[in-house]
Amino acid sequence: MHVVVAGALVDNHAVLLAHRRPTKRAYPDVWDLPGGLVEAGESELQALAREMHEELGVHIVAESASRLGVLHTDTGGVALHVGVWQVGAWVGSPTNRAPDEHDDIAWVGMSDLGGLHLPHGVLAAMVRSLPEFEWTRGHSDDADCDRGDRGAQADCRACAETD
C-alpha cells in the first residue's frame, strides 16, 4: 500500500487545485489537490510540507494544518491511503513548480467544483466540509462523503479526527 498526502490550500473562499497532465499514468487529465507520496521515515505532515514546497514553492505553517479526511482507493492494482489535509497558512505565493506533473494550477470556488473532472467524487465533499466555507458549517458527522466515487472509500472530517 502506498501512503499519499494531499493538501487543500484555501484562500478567499477558493481552493487551490492542480491539473494533472493528460500523459500521467495515474489519474490523467483531472483536477486534484496537490500532494504526493509519503517517503520512508516521513510523517504525513512532513510529506505534506515537502510536497507543497516541491510542487507549489510554498512553506506551510505546520501548526495550521489539520487532517480533513482519509481516502482509501486502488489505482492500477496499487492500494492507496490518501491523507487529505487542510492548510490554513503558508508562506509564499503558489506557483506551478512541477510542470512535469501538472500543466496548470488554479484557485477554484466552491460553486465551480461540481463542474470539474476530479479523481475521486469524495474530494469535493471533503473540501466542502472545510469550515472556511460558510454554507458548510453545519456539516454533519454522518455526511455522505463517498457518494459517486467509483469505488473509493472515505471518512469525513469527524471520522478522521478520531484516527
TAQUI-V423959 format. One record per run of one state. SS is the DSSP state (hx for helix, st for strand, lp for the rest). FROM is the first residue (numbers start at 0). TO is the last residue. If there is no record, write none. Layout:
BEGIN
((SS;FROM;TO) (SS;FROM;TO))
END
This chain:
BEGIN
((lp;0;0) (st;1;10) (lp;11;12) (st;13;19) (lp;20;29) (st;30;31) (lp;32;32) (st;33;36) (lp;37;42) (hx;43;55) (lp;56;57) (st;58;59) (lp;60;60) (hx;61;63) (st;64;74) (lp;75;76) (st;77;86) (lp;87;88) (st;89;90) (lp;91;100) (st;101;108) (hx;109;112) (lp;113;116) (st;117;117) (lp;118;119) (hx;120;127) (lp;128;132) (hx;133;135) (lp;136;151) (st;152;154) (lp;155;155) (hx;156;159) (lp;160;162))
END
